[in-house]
Amino acid sequence: MIRNSFSIIRGIGERLERRIWQSGIYTWDDFIRACELDFIPLDMKIRYDMELLELMKLLEDSNVRHLCRVIKRREHWRLYDVLREDALCLDIETTGLSPEAGGYVTVVGLYDCKEYISLVRGFELDSKRLKNIISNYKCLITYNGLCFDIPFLRKTFPEVFFELPHFDLSQSARRLGIKGGLKDLERHFHINRNHRLTGMNGYDAVRLWEQWKSGSEEALNLLIEYNKADTINLKKLADMIYPLLRESTGFLWTSQG
């Protein structure tokens, strides 16, 4: 999808993007090869050509740091088709309070389609470990991570670099008209959890951490199991939501691709 996308450029909205497709221009190469387009002023066409050439270079070089700055944040999902093999699912649990109020991260869950890793406060969770893991990936997948997980982690681990293309499933679901939290999204797509986790939510995660602090090993095990389900299901949801987002752009029915 990314090489068929034009609304990632500032100045081009989704309506103009559809008009570009409808004119028979389906890819960045098509656009650049077109000498002129009667619905885009020549000076703007030249500027867009330059921006597309820059994007092509960034994509070829896998320069994800710059890509995530150049491409509109709400359009980062369009990179998923080329970055999915290097994507990392991330989900955190906290004490329920903000960092300013003394709250902290209790568990960071990470999943790359091969292995789930839980970093637990007091054990493996530190900035060096987190930084080393994230540095191996080119894209983040979260649920509401742009508003919650990443800002919370930045305040807790300011030395860790989180500036990667970010596929936030919460924002993406809203674009598709699907409302609710992560568990609602799972139900919408018929993703089931282990019966031990049925009905659990973020408040339970806070409670389980308090029980662990009081000496319950079982509470910590259940908290990690809960986080594992949250984290692993992000990949399943991303694979289901991405084609729906792609279809919602109108590309499938206005192009030959």
PEMO-V183160 format. One line per field, one symbol per residue. phi: phi as a letter, one per 20 degrees, with the letter a starting at -180 (. if undefined). A space follows every 10 residues. Layout:
phi=???
This chain:
phi=.ffdecffef odefffgfff ffenddcgfg fffffbcfdc ggffgfffgf ffffffffff elefffgfef eggfdggfef fedffdecec bddcendfgf enfbfebddc bcndbecddd gncefbffff fffffecdbd cbdmffecgf gffffecfee edfcgceeff fffffenedo effffffgdl eddggfdgnf bfffffffff fffeoeffff fffffffffg fffffffgfe fgfffffffn ffedcee
